[in-house]
Amino acid sequence: MGTDPLYGVPVEVLRALTGAHLTTAKRWKRTRRYPRVLGLLIRLCVEGQLGAIARQWDGWSIRGNKLVSPEGWEFTPGEIRSIPFMHAQVAAYQARQRCIQQADWIEQRFVDPAEMDAA
């Protein structure tokens, strides 16, 4: 949307977001003078830019019902909610792998994974 966050944003959208009077919204667009927070609100609510909230989220956006990374990866709310479960699953697999390797050491039949890759 250009450098002016209000560019291309209809007056009706400004009114709906802010509750401002029609005359005020028109003046903001005409003069390009508006409260700083309005620019942040437009970036967040109209453009979906999360960097308006916190710099750590620069490049991240919300498009429709998806969170989009700076690289273009898209995530649904369900995928985001599943992250703790995936972390737990990976930890369980890692713990199981450590147990298998320890058992192999105890039975003196450990095979170095690097040697298996070379074979």
N, CA, C and O atoms as a GROMACS GRO file, in nm:
protein
  476
    1MET      N    1   0.081  -0.121   0.000
    1MET     CA    2   0.000   0.000   0.000
    1MET      C    3   0.084   0.126   0.000
    1MET      O    4   0.038   0.224   0.060
    2GLY      N    5   0.193   0.135  -0.056
    2GLY     CA    6   0.270   0.259  -0.059
    2GLY      C    7   0.326   0.296   0.076
    2GLY      O    8   0.320   0.217   0.170
    3THR      N    9   0.381   0.418   0.085
    3THR     CA   10   0.440   0.462   0.210
    3THR      C   11   0.337   0.518   0.307
    3THR      O   12   0.358   0.515   0.428
    4ASP      N   13   0.226   0.569   0.256
    4ASP     CA   14   0.120   0.622   0.341
    4ASP      C   15   0.025   0.509   0.376
    4ASP      O   16  -0.041   0.456   0.287
    5PRO      N   17   0.016   0.471   0.503
    5PRO     CA   18  -0.070   0.358   0.539
    5PRO      C   19  -0.217   0.380   0.505
    5PRO      O   20  -0.292   0.283   0.489
    6LEU      N   21  -0.260   0.506   0.493
    6LEU     CA   22  -0.400   0.532   0.463
    6LEU      C   23  -0.430   0.526   0.313
    6LEU      O   24  -0.546   0.525   0.273
    7TYR      N   25  -0.325   0.521   0.230
    7TYR     CA   26  -0.345   0.518   0.086
    7TYR      C   27  -0.424   0.392   0.048
    7TYR      O   28  -0.386   0.280   0.082
    8GLY      N   29  -0.531   0.413  -0.023
    8GLY     CA   30  -0.613   0.301  -0.069
    8GLY      C   31  -0.711   0.248   0.033
    8GLY      O   32  -0.790   0.159   0.002
    9VAL      N   33  -0.708   0.300   0.154
    9VAL     CA   34  -0.801   0.254   0.258
    9VAL      C   35  -0.925   0.343   0.251
    9VAL      O   36  -0.916   0.464   0.269
   10PRO      N   37  -1.040   0.284   0.224
   10PRO     CA   38  -1.162   0.364   0.215
   10PRO      C   39  -1.196   0.435   0.346
   10PRO      O   40  -1.166   0.386   0.455
   11VAL      N   41  -1.259   0.551   0.333
   11VAL     CA   42  -1.299   0.630   0.450
   11VAL      C   43  -1.389   0.546   0.541
   11VAL      O   44  -1.382   0.558   0.663
   12GLU      N   45  -1.473   0.462   0.482
   12GLU     CA   46  -1.564   0.379   0.562
   12GLU      C   47  -1.486   0.281   0.651
   12GLU      O   48  -1.528   0.252   0.763
   13VAL      N   49  -1.374   0.232   0.601
   13VAL     CA   50  -1.291   0.142   0.681
   13VAL      C   51  -1.228   0.218   0.796
   13VAL      O   52  -1.224   0.168   0.909
   14LEU      N   53  -1.180   0.340   0.770
   14LEU     CA   54  -1.124   0.423   0.877
   14LEU      C   55  -1.228   0.448   0.985
   14LEU      O   56  -1.198   0.440   1.104
   15ARG      N   57  -1.348   0.479   0.944
   15ARG     CA   58  -1.457   0.504   1.040
   15ARG      C   59  -1.486   0.378   1.122
   15ARG      O   60  -1.503   0.385   1.244
   16ALA      N   61  -1.491   0.264   1.054
   16ALA     CA   62  -1.523   0.139   1.124
   16ALA      C   63  -1.415   0.102   1.226
   16ALA      O   64  -1.444   0.051   1.334
   17LEU      N   65  -1.289   0.127   1.189
   17LEU     CA   66  -1.178   0.092   1.279
   17LEU      C   67  -1.168   0.186   1.398
   17LEU      O   68  -1.132   0.144   1.508
   18THR      N   69  -1.198   0.313   1.375
   18THR     CA   70  -1.171   0.414   1.478
   18THR      C   71  -1.294   0.471   1.546
   18THR      O   72  -1.285   0.524   1.657
   19GLY      N   73  -1.408   0.460   1.481
   19GLY     CA   74  -1.528   0.525   1.534
   19GLY      C   75  -1.526   0.675   1.511
   19GLY      O   76  -1.606   0.747   1.570
   20ALA      N   77  -1.435   0.722   1.426
   20ALA     CA   78  -1.424   0.866   1.398
   20ALA      C   79  -1.541   0.914   1.314
   20ALA      O   80  -1.606   0.835   1.244
   21HIS      N   81  -1.567   1.040   1.321
   21HIS     CA   82  -1.670   1.104   1.240
   21HIS      C   83  -1.624   1.101   1.094
   21HIS      O   84  -1.504   1.100   1.067
   22LEU      N   85  -1.718   1.101   1.002
   22LEU     CA   86  -1.688   1.098   0.860
   22LEU      C   87  -1.597   1.214   0.819
   22LEU      O   88  -1.504   1.196   0.741
   23THR      N   89  -1.626   1.332   0.872
   23THR     CA   90  -1.545   1.450   0.839
   23THR      C   91  -1.400   1.430   0.885
   23THR      O   92  -1.306   1.466   0.813
   24THR      N   93  -1.382   1.373   1.001
   24THR     CA   94  -1.248   1.349   1.054
   24THR      C   95  -1.172   1.250   0.966
   24THR      O   96  -1.056   1.272   0.932
   25ALA      N   97  -1.238   1.141   0.930
   25ALA     CA   98  -1.174   1.039   0.846
   25ALA      C   99  -1.135   1.097   0.711
   25ALA      O  100  -1.028   1.068   0.658
   26LYS      N  101  -1.222   1.180   0.653
   26LYS     CA  102  -1.192   1.244   0.525
   26LYS      C  103  -1.073   1.339   0.538
   26LYS      O  104  -0.988   1.346   0.450
   27ARG      N  105  -1.068   1.412   0.650
   27ARG     CA  106  -0.957   1.506   0.673
   27ARG      C  107  -0.825   1.430   0.685
   27ARG      O  108  -0.724   1.473   0.630
   28TRP      N  109  -0.826   1.318   0.756
   28TRP     CA  110  -0.704   1.237   0.769
   28TRP      C  111  -0.652   1.196   0.632
   28TRP      O  112  -0.532   1.204   0.605
   29LYS      N  113  -0.742   1.152   0.546
   29LYS     CA  114  -0.700   1.108   0.412
   29LYS      C  115  -0.653   1.227   0.327
   29LYS      O  116  -0.552   1.216   0.256
   30ARG      N  117  -0.725   1.338   0.334
   30ARG     CA  118  -0.693   1.454   0.251
   30ARG      C  119  -0.560   1.517   0.290
   30ARG      O  120  -0.478   1.549   0.204
   31THR      N  121  -0.539   1.535   0.420
   31THR     CA  122  -0.420   1.606   0.469
   31THR      C  123  -0.302   1.512   0.496
   31THR      O  124  -0.188   1.556   0.511
   32ARG      N  125  -0.331   1.384   0.502
   32ARG     CA  126  -0.230   1.284   0.541
   32ARG      C  127  -0.171   1.313   0.679
   32ARG      O  128  -0.057   1.277   0.709
   33ARG      N  129  -0.249   1.377   0.760
   33ARG     CA  130  -0.212   1.401   0.900
   33ARG      C  131  -0.313   1.329   0.987
   33ARG      O  132  -0.433   1.358   0.983
   34TYR      N  133  -0.264   1.235   1.064
   34TYR     CA  134  -0.351   1.152   1.146
   34TYR      C  135  -0.271   1.105   1.266
   34TYR      O  136  -0.148   1.111   1.264
   35PRO      N  137  -0.338   1.057   1.370
   35PRO     CA  138  -0.266   1.006   1.487
   35PRO      C  139  -0.174   0.890   1.448
   35PRO      O  140  -0.212   0.805   1.368
   36ARG      N  141  -0.055   0.888   1.505
   36ARG     CA  142   0.043   0.784   1.474
   36ARG      C  143  -0.016   0.645   1.495
   36ARG      O  144   0.010   0.554   1.416
   37VAL      N  145  -0.094   0.628   1.598
   37VAL     CA  146  -0.151   0.498   1.629
   37VAL      C  147  -0.243   0.451   1.516
   37VAL      O  148  -0.261   0.330   1.498
   38LEU      N  149  -0.301   0.542   1.440
   38LEU     CA  150  -0.387   0.503   1.329
   38LEU      C  151  -0.306   0.431   1.221
   38LEU      O  152  -0.354   0.334   1.161
   39GLY      N  153  -0.184   0.477   1.196
   39GLY     CA  154  -0.098   0.409   1.100
   39GLY      C  155  -0.069   0.266   1.144
   39GLY      O  156  -0.069   0.174   1.062
   40LEU      N  157  -0.043   0.248   1.274
   40LEU     CA  158  -0.018   0.114   1.327
   40LEU      C  159  -0.143   0.027   1.316
   40LEU      O  160  -0.136  -0.091   1.281
   41LEU      N  161  -0.258   0.087   1.345
   41LEU     CA  162  -0.384   0.015   1.337
   41LEU      C  163  -0.413  -0.032   1.194
   41LEU      O  164  -0.458  -0.144   1.174
   42ILE      N  165  -0.387   0.054   1.097
   42ILE     CA  166  -0.407   0.018   0.956
   42ILE      C  167  -0.314  -0.096   0.918
   42ILE      O  168  -0.356  -0.192   0.854
   43ARG      N  169  -0.186  -0.084   0.956
   43ARG     CA  170  -0.091  -0.190   0.922
   43ARG      C  171  -0.133  -0.325   0.981
   43ARG      O  172  -0.116  -0.429   0.919
   44LEU      N  173  -0.187  -0.320   1.101
   44LEU     CA  174  -0.228  -0.443   1.167
   44LEU      C  175  -0.362  -0.494   1.114
   44LEU      O  176  -0.370  -0.609   1.070
   45CYS      N  177  -0.464  -0.412   1.117
   45CYS     CA  178  -0.600  -0.458   1.085
   45CYS      C  179  -0.629  -0.470   0.937
   45CYS      O  180  -0.702  -0.560   0.896
   46VAL      N  181  -0.573  -0.383   0.856
   46VAL     CA  182  -0.601  -0.387   0.712
   46VAL      C  183  -0.497  -0.470   0.638
   46VAL      O  184  -0.532  -0.554   0.555
   47GLU      N  185  -0.370  -0.447   0.668
   47GLU     CA  186  -0.262  -0.517   0.598
   47GLU      C  187  -0.224  -0.648   0.665
   47GLU      O  188  -0.162  -0.734   0.602
   48GLY      N  189  -0.260  -0.664   0.793
   48GLY     CA  190  -0.226  -0.787   0.865
   48GLY      C  191  -0.081  -0.794   0.907
   48GLY      O  192  -0.032  -0.902   0.939
   49GLN      N  193  -0.009  -0.682   0.909
   49GLN     CA  194   0.133  -0.679   0.941
   49GLN      C  195   0.154  -0.683   1.093
   49GLN      O  196   0.119  -0.588   1.163
   50LEU      N  197   0.209  -0.793   1.143
   50LEU     CA  198   0.228  -0.808   1.287
   50LEU      C  199   0.344  -0.726   1.342
   50LEU      O  200   0.353  -0.706   1.463
   51GLY      N  201   0.431  -0.678   1.256
   51GLY     CA  202   0.540  -0.591   1.300
   51GLY      C  203   0.489  -0.462   1.360
   51GLY      O  204   0.563  -0.392   1.430
   52ALA      N  205   0.364  -0.428   1.334
   52ALA     CA  206   0.303  -0.309   1.394
   52ALA      C  207   0.287  -0.327   1.545
   52ALA      O  208   0.282  -0.229   1.620
   53ILE      N  209   0.280  -0.451   1.590
   53ILE     CA  210   0.265  -0.479   1.733
   53ILE      C  211   0.400  -0.485   1.802
   53ILE      O  212   0.421  -0.422   1.906
   54ALA      N  213   0.493  -0.561   1.743
   54ALA     CA  214   0.625  -0.579   1.802
   54ALA      C  215   0.726  -0.603   1.691
   54ALA      O  216   0.698  -0.676   1.595
   55ARG      N  217   0.842  -0.543   1.703
   55ARG     CA  218   0.946  -0.554   1.599
   55ARG      C  219   0.988  -0.699   1.574
   55ARG      O  220   1.030  -0.733   1.463
   56GLN      N  221   0.978  -0.783   1.676
   56GLN     CA  222   1.017  -0.923   1.660
   56GLN      C  223   0.932  -0.993   1.554
   56GLN      O  224   0.972  -1.096   1.499
   57TRP      N  225   0.814  -0.937   1.524
   57TRP     CA  226   0.722  -0.996   1.427
   57TRP      C  227   0.731  -0.928   1.291
   57TRP      O  228   0.646  -0.952   1.205
   58ASP      N  229   0.832  -0.843   1.268
   58ASP     CA  230   0.848  -0.779   1.137
   58ASP      C  231   0.854  -0.885   1.028
   58ASP      O  232   0.926  -0.984   1.041
   59GLY      N  233   0.780  -0.864   0.923
   59GLY     CA  234   0.778  -0.959   0.812
   59GLY      C  235   0.670  -1.065   0.825
   59GLY      O  236   0.634  -1.128   0.726
   60TRP      N  237   0.620  -1.087   0.945
   60TRP     CA  238   0.512  -1.183   0.967
   60TRP      C  239   0.379  -1.112   0.943
   60TRP      O  240   0.366  -0.993   0.972
   61SER      N  241   0.282  -1.183   0.890
   61SER     CA  242   0.151  -1.122   0.866
   61SER      C  243   0.041  -1.225   0.883
   61SER      O  244   0.066  -1.346   0.890
   62ILE      N  245  -0.079  -1.174   0.890
   62ILE     CA  246  -0.197  -1.259   0.894
   62ILE      C  247  -0.272  -1.234   0.764
   62ILE      O  248  -0.310  -1.121   0.733
   63ARG      N  249  -0.292  -1.341   0.688
   63ARG     CA  250  -0.368  -1.332   0.563
   63ARG      C  251  -0.481  -1.433   0.571
   63ARG      O  252  -0.459  -1.554   0.575
   64GLY      N  253  -0.601  -1.382   0.574
   64GLY     CA  254  -0.716  -1.471   0.591
   64GLY      C  255  -0.707  -1.535   0.727
   64GLY      O  256  -0.700  -1.466   0.829
   65ASN      N  257  -0.709  -1.668   0.730
   65ASN     CA  258  -0.699  -1.738   0.860
   65ASN      C  259  -0.562  -1.801   0.880
   65ASN      O  260  -0.548  -1.897   0.956
   66LYS      N  261  -0.459  -1.747   0.810
   66LYS     CA  262  -0.326  -1.806   0.821
   66LYS      C  263  -0.223  -1.705   0.869
   66LYS      O  264  -0.229  -1.586   0.836
   67LEU      N  265  -0.129  -1.755   0.947
   67LEU     CA  266  -0.011  -1.679   0.988
   67LEU      C  267   0.094  -1.706   0.882
   67LEU      O  268   0.124  -1.821   0.851
   68VAL      N  269   0.152  -1.599   0.824
   68VAL     CA  270   0.248  -1.615   0.715
   68VAL      C  271   0.384  -1.564   0.758
   68VAL      O  272   0.397  -1.450   0.805
   69SER      N  273   0.485  -1.648   0.743
   69SER     CA  274   0.622  -1.613   0.782
   69SER      C  275   0.684  -1.523   0.676
   69SER      O  276   0.632  -1.513   0.565
   70PRO      N  277   0.795  -1.457   0.710
   70PRO     CA  278   0.865  -1.376   0.608
   70PRO      C  279   0.909  -1.458   0.487
   70PRO      O  280   0.925  -1.404   0.378
   71GLU      N  281   0.928  -1.589   0.506
   71GLU     CA  282   0.969  -1.676   0.395
   71GLU      C  283   0.850  -1.722   0.310
   71GLU      O  284   0.868  -1.786   0.207
   72GLY      N  285   0.729  -1.689   0.356
   72GLY     CA  286   0.609  -1.729   0.282
   72GLY      C  287   0.544  -1.856   0.332
   72GLY      O  288   0.446  -1.902   0.273
   73TRP      N  289   0.596  -1.915   0.440
   73TRP     CA  290   0.534  -2.034   0.496
   73TRP      C  291   0.403  -1.995   0.562
   73TRP      O  292   0.396  -1.894   0.632
   74GLU      N  293   0.300  -2.073   0.541
   74GLU     CA  294   0.168  -2.044   0.596
   74GLU      C  295   0.132  -2.147   0.701
   74GLU      O  296   0.156  -2.266   0.686
   75PHE      N  297   0.072  -2.098   0.810
   75PHE     CA  298   0.033  -2.184   0.921
   75PHE      C  299  -0.110  -2.154   0.962
   75PHE      O  300  -0.149  -2.037   0.975
   76THR      N  301  -0.188  -2.258   0.980
   76THR     CA  302  -0.324  -2.241   1.030
   76THR      C  303  -0.320  -2.233   1.182
   76THR      O  304  -0.219  -2.269   1.243
   77PRO      N  305  -0.427  -2.185   1.244
   77PRO     CA  306  -0.429  -2.184   1.391
   77PRO      C  307  -0.409  -2.325   1.451
   77PRO      O  308  -0.341  -2.339   1.552
   78GLY      N  309  -0.466  -2.426   1.388
   78GLY     CA  310  -0.449  -2.564   1.437
   78GLY      C  311  -0.303  -2.608   1.432
   78GLY      O  312  -0.256  -2.677   1.523
   79GLU      N  313  -0.232  -2.570   1.326
   79GLU     CA  314  -0.091  -2.606   1.316
   79GLU      C  315  -0.009  -2.536   1.424
   79GLU      O  316   0.082  -2.596   1.480
   80ILE      N  317  -0.041  -2.413   1.452
   80ILE     CA  318   0.029  -2.340   1.558
   80ILE      C  319   0.002  -2.406   1.693
   80ILE      O  320   0.094  -2.424   1.773
   81ARG      N  321  -0.124  -2.442   1.719
   81ARG     CA  322  -0.158  -2.507   1.846
   81ARG      C  323  -0.089  -2.642   1.862
   81ARG      O  324  -0.066  -2.687   1.974
   82SER      N  325  -0.057  -2.709   1.751
   82SER     CA  326   0.002  -2.843   1.758
   82SER      C  327   0.152  -2.840   1.789
   82SER      O  328   0.210  -2.945   1.818
   83ILE      N  329   0.215  -2.725   1.785
   83ILE     CA  330   0.360  -2.716   1.805
   83ILE      C  331   0.404  -2.778   1.939
   83ILE      O  332   0.500  -2.855   1.939
   84PRO      N  333   0.340  -2.748   2.052
   84PRO     CA  334   0.384  -2.811   2.178
   84PRO      C  335   0.376  -2.964   2.172
   84PRO      O  336   0.461  -3.032   2.230
   85PHE      N  337   0.276  -3.018   2.104
   85PHE     CA  338   0.264  -3.163   2.093
   85PHE      C  339   0.375  -3.220   2.006
   85PHE      O  340   0.428  -3.327   2.035
   86MET      N  341   0.410  -3.150   1.899
   86MET     CA  342   0.520  -3.196   1.814
   86MET      C  343   0.652  -3.193   1.890
   86MET      O  344   0.735  -3.283   1.876
   87HIS      N  345   0.672  -3.089   1.972
   87HIS     CA  346   0.794  -3.083   2.055
   87HIS      C  347   0.798  -3.203   2.150
   87HIS      O  348   0.903  -3.264   2.168
   88ALA      N  349   0.684  -3.235   2.211
   88ALA     CA  350   0.678  -3.348   2.303
   88ALA      C  351   0.705  -3.480   2.229
   88ALA      O  352   0.773  -3.568   2.282
   89GLN      N  353   0.653  -3.492   2.108
   89GLN     CA  354   0.675  -3.613   2.029
   89GLN      C  355   0.823  -3.628   1.992
   89GLN      O  356   0.878  -3.738   2.003
   90VAL      N  357   0.886  -3.522   1.951
   90VAL     CA  358   1.029  -3.527   1.918
   90VAL      C  359   1.110  -3.564   2.041
   90VAL      O  360   1.202  -3.646   2.033
   91ALA      N  361   1.076  -3.505   2.156
   91ALA     CA  362   1.148  -3.537   2.280
   91ALA      C  363   1.131  -3.685   2.316
   91ALA      O  364   1.225  -3.749   2.362
   92ALA      N  365   1.010  -3.738   2.295
   92ALA     CA  366   0.986  -3.880   2.324
   92ALA      C  367   1.069  -3.969   2.231
   92ALA      O  368   1.128  -4.067   2.276
   93TYR      N  369   1.074  -3.935   2.103
   93TYR     CA  370   1.156  -4.013   2.008
   93TYR      C  371   1.304  -4.006   2.046
   93TYR      O  372   1.375  -4.107   2.039
   94GLN      N  373   1.350  -3.888   2.084
   94GLN     CA  374   1.490  -3.874   2.122
   94GLN      C  375   1.521  -3.956   2.247
   94GLN      O  376   1.625  -4.021   2.255
   95ALA      N  377   1.431  -3.952   2.344
   95ALA     CA  378   1.451  -4.029   2.467
   95ALA      C  379   1.454  -4.179   2.436
   95ALA      O  380   1.537  -4.252   2.490
   96ARG      N  381   1.365  -4.224   2.349
   96ARG     CA  382   1.362  -4.366   2.310
   96ARG      C  383   1.492  -4.405   2.240
   96ARG      O  384   1.547  -4.513   2.264
   97GLN      N  385   1.540  -4.319   2.154
   97GLN     CA  386   1.665  -4.348   2.082
   97GLN      C  387   1.782  -4.357   2.181
   97GLN      O  388   1.868  -4.443   2.166
   98ARG      N  389   1.785  -4.270   2.281
   98ARG     CA  390   1.891  -4.276   2.382
   98ARG      C  391   1.885  -4.407   2.459
   98ARG      O  392   1.989  -4.466   2.488
   99CYS      N  393   1.764  -4.453   2.491
   99CYS     CA  394   1.749  -4.580   2.564
   99CYS      C  395   1.800  -4.696   2.480
   99CYS      O  396   1.868  -4.785   2.531
  100ILE      N  397   1.769  -4.696   2.351
  100ILE     CA  398   1.816  -4.804   2.262
  100ILE      C  399   1.968  -4.804   2.257
  100ILE      O  400   2.030  -4.909   2.266
  101GLN      N  401   2.028  -4.688   2.244
  101GLN     CA  402   2.174  -4.680   2.237
  101GLN      C  403   2.237  -4.723   2.369
  101GLN      O  404   2.340  -4.791   2.369
  102GLN      N  405   2.176  -4.685   2.482
  102GLN     CA  406   2.230  -4.726   2.612
  102GLN      C  407   2.220  -4.877   2.628
  102GLN      O  408   2.312  -4.940   2.680
  103ALA      N  409   2.109  -4.935   2.585
  103ALA     CA  410   2.093  -5.080   2.595
  103ALA      C  411   2.199  -5.150   2.511
  103ALA      O  412   2.254  -5.252   2.552
  104ASP      N  413   2.228  -5.097   2.394
  104ASP     CA  414   2.331  -5.155   2.309
  104ASP      C  415   2.467  -5.147   2.378
  104ASP      O  416   2.546  -5.241   2.367
  105TRP      N  417   2.496  -5.039   2.448
  105TRP     CA  418   2.623  -5.027   2.520
  105TRP      C  419   2.631  -5.130   2.630
  105TRP      O  420   2.734  -5.194   2.649
  106ILE      N  421   2.522  -5.147   2.703
  106ILE     CA  422   2.519  -5.242   2.814
  106ILE      C  423   2.544  -5.384   2.762
  106ILE      O  424   2.618  -5.460   2.825
  107GLU      N  425   2.485  -5.420   2.651
  107GLU     CA  426   2.500  -5.553   2.593
  107GLU      C  427   2.625  -5.564   2.507
  107GLU      O  428   2.649  -5.667   2.444
  108GLN      N  429   2.704  -5.458   2.504
  108GLN     CA  430   2.830  -5.451   2.430
  108GLN      C  431   2.810  -5.482   2.282
  108GLN      O  432   2.891  -5.551   2.221
  109ARG      N  433   2.704  -5.431   2.226
  109ARG     CA  434   2.683  -5.449   2.083
  109ARG      C  435   2.654  -5.316   2.015
  109ARG      O  436   2.584  -5.309   1.914
  110PHE      N  437   2.710  -5.211   2.074
  110PHE     CA  438   2.689  -5.077   2.019
  110PHE      C  439   2.759  -5.063   1.885
  110PHE      O  440   2.875  -5.101   1.869
  111VAL      N  441   2.688  -5.009   1.790
  111VAL     CA  442   2.746  -4.979   1.659
  111VAL      C  443   2.739  -4.829   1.641
  111VAL      O  444   2.632  -4.768   1.649
  112ASP      N  445   2.854  -4.770   1.617
  112ASP     CA  446   2.860  -4.625   1.596
  112ASP      C  447   2.778  -4.588   1.474
  112ASP      O  448   2.803  -4.642   1.366
  113PRO      N  449   2.679  -4.496   1.486
  113PRO     CA  450   2.597  -4.457   1.372
  113PRO      C  451   2.682  -4.406   1.256
  113PRO      O  452   2.643  -4.423   1.140
  114ALA      N  453   2.796  -4.344   1.284
  114ALA     CA  454   2.883  -4.294   1.177
  114ALA      C  455   2.938  -4.410   1.095
  114ALA      O  456   2.955  -4.399   0.974
  115GLU      N  457   2.966  -4.523   1.162
  115GLU     CA  458   3.016  -4.640   1.091
  115GLU      C  459   2.907  -4.701   1.004
  115GLU      O  460   2.936  -4.752   0.896
  116MET      N  461   2.782  -4.695   1.051
  116MET     CA  462   2.672  -4.749   0.973
  116MET      C  463   2.649  -4.666   0.848
  116MET      O  464   2.615  -4.720   0.743
  117ASP      N  465   2.667  -4.535   0.859
  117ASP     CA  466   2.648  -4.447   0.743
  117ASP      C  467   2.756  -4.472   0.638
  117ASP      O  468   2.730  -4.462   0.518
  118ALA      N  469   2.876  -4.506   0.684
  118ALA     CA  470   2.988  -4.529   0.592
  118ALA      C  471   2.972  -4.662   0.518
  118ALA      O  472   3.024  -4.679   0.407
  119ALA      N  473   2.900  -4.755   0.578
  119ALA     CA  474   2.886  -4.889   0.517
  119ALA      C  475   2.794  -4.891   0.398
  119ALA      O  476   2.774  -4.997   0.338
   0.00000   0.00000   0.00000
